[in-house]
Amino acid sequence: MINITISNIVMNALRLIVLLLSLSLLGCKTKYATKEFKVSEIPKVPDYSNLNSWAAHPNKADSIIDVFYNTSKDKLKADVFYIYPTLLTDNKNDSWNSDINDVYQNNMVKNVAIKFQASAWANAGKIYSPLYRQVHYRSFYEPYTSSGGKKAGEIAYDDIRKAFIFYLQNLNDGRPIIIAGHSQGAYHCKLLLKEFFDGKELQNQLVAAYLPGTRVDINEFETIHPMKDPNDIKGYLSWNTFRKNRKPKEGKHPAHFSWNKNQFVTNPIRWNISRVAPIEEHKGLLFYDKNIYPKSVSIEIYDGLLWSSVPRGIKGNIILKLIRNYHFGDINIFWKDISENAKNRVNSFFNLEKN
């Protein structure tokens, strides 16, 4: 029985790696089912007063995220508003926006994004993650962007905006806020920061904004700065991960236009201006067997990218040697590093308030 269980864990891990491999290889050359964008076909607007409209919420009985809290949620002094990445990717699905009542999609959100991404912030604050009508992956490519993708993007951000307003008015109660997201989620985070935080009073409540997997121009914000110290607060952090000595291929995937050479790149191991970090300092990768693997990768910042070595010590890493784009692992490769850093920044926030 033990051998069967271990075998199942390994096989499930490998299946998920294969899924992520397929996602990393999707690109504009893929043929997607598509259709005319029609307002009449937009899925129903979420009701954020209903707990069912949240993928993660402190008032939900949810073992997926609860197992990651090392302390009582009531004792956490900050909140985390997390926005998950694109999970609507099936090239046979011609929907422009996801339906938050789609059971399959919601299971993907919980079992991939919440479990392996949002969980990284569970010891820094209470996790709030709204379900939203995210755009289909094809929306990031022409001709789909112009034929419906932009309109679908407005629908997606409108959900995030409404969820955040509901959160501010009914749930926040003046508590410090971490904004976190990945890929499409990080893009929506940028819009939230510009609308609600940048140069506005709410920036005083901002602990940090974690924006991996999207392009953040050096002049993206007026007053929200790139953070260059592990104790800094009220700024942003961002990186786009590739395997060492590899770069995006033009037209291959959105990462080609999600970075530029002059953007600030965070070091998600040292959290300072160092352009390298050795494998000995890596605190831990959260793998799909639910184990944390420390000292698994070394990194180097090069040409606007974060270069990572192939993760060491995990099952199935031979597959990772074939992938150039580690976009899917922007968070869980540095899971423990993020977890400790976020908690540290919350402590810094309160220490600064005392002084």
N, C-alpha and C positions, 0 to 999 in steps of 0.2 A: 504493500500500500504506500509506503514511504517513497519507494522508487517511482511509482506511478505518479505520485503527487509532484515530485521534483521534475519528472519528465514533462508533466502538464505545464508547470510553471515556465520551464525553458521553452516549450513549444509555443505557448502564448506570447512570451517575450519575442520570439523570433517572428511570429505572425505579425506582431505590431511593428517590428522593425521593417518588415517587408511592406506593410501599409505605409509607413513613413517614407520608405525608399520610393514607393510609387508616387507619393505626394511630391517628393523633392524633384521628381523627373517630369512632372506635369508641366506643360508650357504652352506657348501660343501656337505651336505646330500641332497640338492635339486638336482633334475635331470634336467640337462640343455640340450637343443638341441645344437649340436655342429657339426663341420665338420673339414676337413683337412685345415690347413692354407695354402692359395695359394696367391702368390704375385699378380697374375692376377686378384684376386677378391678384392684387397685393394681399398677402395673408393678413388676418385680423390683428389689429393693434393690441399689444400687450397691456394688461392692467397691473401696474406695479404695486397696487394695494393688495394684490393677491399673491401669496407666497409661491403659488405655482408658476409665477412669471419670473422667478429667480432660480438660477442654477445653484447658487450658494447664498445662504442667508443665516445669520446667527439664530434666528427663531425657527429654522427648519430642523427637523430631526433627520440628520443626514450623516450616516456613518462614513461616507466617502471622504468628507473634509474633516469631520470631527476627530478622526483618529490621529490627525496631524497636530492638533492643539496639545501642547505640553502643559498648559495651564488652563484653568477655567476661563471660558470666553468672557465671563463677567469681570474678570480681573485685568483683561487687556485694555490698555489706555488709548489705543488708536484704532482707526478703521482702515480697511483696505478695499478700495473699489477696483475690482479686477474685470477686464474685458477680454474674452477669449478670442483665439485666432480663427481663421477660416477653416471650417470643417464641412462646408457644403462644396464638394469637389467632384462628384460623380459626373462624368462627361455625358451620361445619358439623361441626366436630370436637367430639364430646360427651365426650371424655376429661376427667377431672378433673385428672389429673397427667400430665406428659410422661414418655415412656419414654426413658431415656438411650441406648438402642440404636436409636433412630429416626434413620436416616441424614439425612433431610431436616432435622429439628430440629437435629441436631449441626452440619450445614453452616451453618445460620442462626447458631448460636452462634459458630462460628469466623469466618465471613465478615462478620458484622455486629458482634457484641459484642466478641469478642477483638480483631479487627482495628482497630475504630474506637473502642473504649472502653478495654479493658485495656491496650492498647499505650501509652496516655498515661503509664503508670507504669513502663514497661519500662526506663527509665534510672535509676529509683530503687531497684529491687529485682527479684529473681527472681519471675516471675509464677506463682502457683498458682491455678487456677480449676477447681473441681470441677463436673462435670456433675451435675445434680440433678433430681429429679422435680418441677419447678416446677409451680405451679398454672396452670390455664387463666385467661385474661383475664376471663372472665365471673364468676369467683369473687369479684371485687371489688365486685359489684353484687348487691343483692337482686332477686329471691328466691333467687338462686344462692348467695349467701354462706351463708345459713342452711341450705340444702338439700344442702350438700356442700362448699362453698368453705372453710369453717373447718377441716373435717377434712382436706381436701386441703392446706391451708396447713401443718398440723402435719406431714404427710408430707414436704413440701418442706423445712421447717426441720430436721426430723430428719436428712435427708441432709446438709445444710450442717453441722450439728452433728457428725455422725460424720466427715465429711471434715476438719473443723477439728481434731478430737481426733486423728485419724490423722496429720495434718500436724504437730501439736505433738509427738506421741510419736515420730515417725519422721523428720521432715524439718527441723524448725526449728532444733534445736541451740542454742537460746538467742539466736537472732538477732533484731534489731529487726523489728517487723511494721507494715506499712501495711494497714489494712482498707479495702477499696474496693468499692463496688457502685452499682447504679443501679436506681431504681424498685423492683420486687419484690426485686431483689438488695440494694438499700440497706435495705429493711425487714428482711430476714434479717440484714444487718450489725448493725442495732440490737439484735436479739435476741442475737447473738453477743457484742456489747460488754457487754450487761447480764449475761449468764451467765458470761463468762470474764474480763472486764477491769475493769468498774466497781467500784472499791474493792477490787480483788484484786491479788495480786502481779504478775500478768501485765501490768497496766497499765504497769509499769516498762519493758516491751518495746515499748509502743505508740508508734510515731512519730506517726501521725495516722490518723483515720478520715474518709474521704471518703464522704459520704452524700447525693449529689444525687438529686433526683427522688422524695423521700419526705418525709413530715411528721416533723419532729424538734421536739418541744415543748421549751421553754426549761428545764423541769425534768425532761427525759427521763432524765437520768443523775444519779447522786449525786456522782460525782467526776470524770467526764469533761466537760470544759468546752468551750464554743464558742471556737474559736481566733480571735483578733482581731489577730494579727500574723503576717507571713510567715515568721518564724523560730520561732514557737511550736510546741510538740510536746505529745503525750499528750492531745490533745483531738480535737474533731470539726469538720467543715466541711459545710455543707449549703445547697442552693439549689434553687428550682423556677423554671424559665425560661419566661417568656411574652413574646410580642411586645409592644413598648412600647405602653402605654395600653390593654392588654387584660387581662381577668381571666377566671378560670374561670366557666363557666356551670353553675349548679346542675343536677345530674343528668346532665350531658353526658359527664363522664369522671372517673376517680378523682382527678384533680388538685383537684377541688372540696373533697375532704376530706383532701388530702395537704398542706395548708398552713393556717396561721392567721395572723392579723394580728400576733400578739405573738411569733412565733418568731424566733430569730436567723437572719439571712440573710447568708451569706458573700459577700464581693465576690471573685469568682474571677478578677479581673484584678489588683487591687491587694493582695488578701489582708489587708486591714486594715479599720478601721471606716468607711472612706469609703462613702458611699451612692451614689457615681457613679464612673465611670471612662470617660475619653474614648477615642475610637476609636484615637488615636495610641498608646495604651498596650497595646492588645490584641496579644498575642504570636502568636496564630495558631489558626485553625480548620482541622481536618483534614477535607478534603472527600472525596467518594467517587471522585474521580479520583486519589486518593492524594497530592495536593499540599496544602501548608500555606499558608493565606492569612492573613498578619498584617494588622493594622489593618483588620479586617473588621467589627467590631461595637463599639458603645458600650453601656454598661449603666447602669441606675438601679435602686436598691432602693426598692420602694414597697409598703406595705401587706402585708408578708410574702412578697412575690414578688420575683423577679429579672427586671426588664424588659430585654430586649435589642432593639437596632435590628435591622432586616432585614439579614442578612449581605450585605456588599458585595463585589463582585469575583468571584463564583462563577457558574457556569453554572446556569440554571434557578432563580435566586433569585426570579423572578416568582411561582413556586409558594409560596415562603415568605412572600410578602406576603399570601397568602390564609389562612394558618394563624395562629390566635391562640396556640395552645399549642405551645411549643417544647420540650416534655418530651423528645422523641426526641433533641434535640441538647444536653441538659444537660452532656454530657461533651465530645463532639467539637467543639462550638462553641468551647470553651475548652481544646482539646486541648494546645496548646503551653504555655499558661499553667499547666495542671495538671502537665505534664511537668517544667517548670522548678521549680515550687513544691515538688513531691514530692521531687525531688533535693535541693533546698535544705533541706527539713526533715530529711532523712536526715543531711545534713552537720551541721545544728544538733544533732541527737540525739547524734552522736559528739563534737562539740565540748563539749557539756554533760557527757558522760561523762568527758572528759579533765579537766574542771575540778572 
